[in-house]
Amino acid sequence: QRWLGGAWIHPSATTGRARRCVPFVRLAAMGDQHVHVWENTYIMEPKDEEKFLPSKVTDTIKKVMTDYLSDKDYSAEDAKVWTLDLSNEIKAAVKTETNIPRYKIIVQVVIGEQASQGIRVASKCLWDVTSDNWASYTYSNNSLFATGMVFGCYYE
């Protein structure tokens, strides 16, 4: 270990590269305001207990969608509002119920009328296969179907 500019530097146990042990905050006074300047943490991958686990996220999506849509009948005008409400509720639930603090959560919800038709929902994304992941759940009743997709992209 060695001291460098306000933090201890030592080789990482996993990568062997040097990293800072403790990030620190510098305050820069600008008139009456203080600006926080954060140092990089150099954490390039999630800890094992902080990874995006599709099974846990799928359970969260299922719970939110079932609670929200269980008493609803399809209406084109209402479905516009429901997609926004569901997206926000799913995002909030994923953030509170799962331990994935360094992930950008993207939620997409599709609601349609149940008319014995077939439908395929697809998405594309460029990501790191070692840390990023996705989960989805499809809810249906006699009058509607809804597919909720959650993408978790890890960021430094």
Secondary structure, 3 states (H helix, E strand, C coil): CEEECCEEEEECCCCCCEEECCCCEEEEEECCEEEEEECCCCCCCCCHHHCCCHHHHHHHHHHHHHHHHCCCCCCHHHHHHHHHHHHHHHHHHHHHHCCCCCEEEEEEEEEEECCCCCCCCCCCCCCCCCCCEEEEEEEECCCEEEEEEEEEEECC
